[in-house]
Amino acid sequence: MVDLATECRRFVQSPAYAEMTLRQLALLSVLADDPGPHHVRHLARTLHVSKPVITRALIRLEQRDLVLRAINPRDRRDRFIALTDAGRALRSSFSSQASHGGAR
């Protein structure tokens, strides 16, 4: 059986995932699998990393138009995080490739 980390690295090296990290793929998965609402604090706890690590990953994903970060009207220091259609499509293609044995 192929190791999951090996498969993930192969996906990351394919053109669709160029310059994406495993952490960014994990974030896309959490955002797609959990209905939310999503906050940096929740994402950091879920992935067992610090809030600054999540924020940096979210900035990169937002620059690629894969996530949206909206200000929480009740607390302007907080942000709501959501996948864009492009983010959902990329995450879906990752899941599809994983279920079919990976990108070759």
Secondary structure, DSSP 8 states (H G I E B T S, - for coil): ---HHHHHHHHHHSGGGTT--HHHHHHHHHHHHS---B-HHHHHHHHTS-HHHHHHHHHHHHHTTSEEEEEETTEEEEEEEEE-HHHHHHHHHHHHHHHTT---
